[in-house]
Amino acid sequence: MTPTLLAIAYLTVVTVGYGGLCVASPFGDCRTCRGMGHHLTTDRKGRLKRGKDCRRCKATGKRIRTGRWLYNRWARIYRAGTDTPRPKGTR
């Protein structure tokens, strides 16, 4: 197998795998709070305590994956362009 075909096969497998992940689990952990919904801080003694709510995920701990976000955007644009009613008097 040539390196070009190997690279194409590898990219195809990665793309299909990521698409399957976006279909099976459209939400991933927030990268800022690591899925906790809040930041961790320490008190004066060095013990961990709950900090402020995460602003990025609005304290849910989840974010929408990039592939799912792109699919949702494409589907919204497609529906807006095809589901418009036709004016009366036309076929």
C-alpha positions, 0 to 999 in steps of 0.5 A, a space after each residue: 500500500 502506498 503512503 498516499 493510500 495509507 494516509 487517505 485510509 487513515 483520514 477516512 477512518 478518523 473522520 468516520 470515527 469522529 462523526 460516529 462519536 458526534 452522533 452517539 455523544 453530541 456533548 463532551 466535557 467542558 475544557 475549562 472546568 473539565 466537566 465539573 461545572 465550576 473551578 476549584 480553588 484552595 483555602 488558606 490551608 491549601 484544601 480544595 474548595 468549590 470556586 465560581 461557576 464556569 462561565 464557558 459552560 454556564 455551570 453545566 459541565 458540558 459543551 457541544 462537540 465541534 462536529 455536532 455544532 457544524 452539523 446543526 448549523 448545516 441542518 438549520 441552513 438547509 431547513 431554512 432554504 428548503 422548507 419555505 412555503 411557496 407563494 400562491 399561484 405558482 406550481 
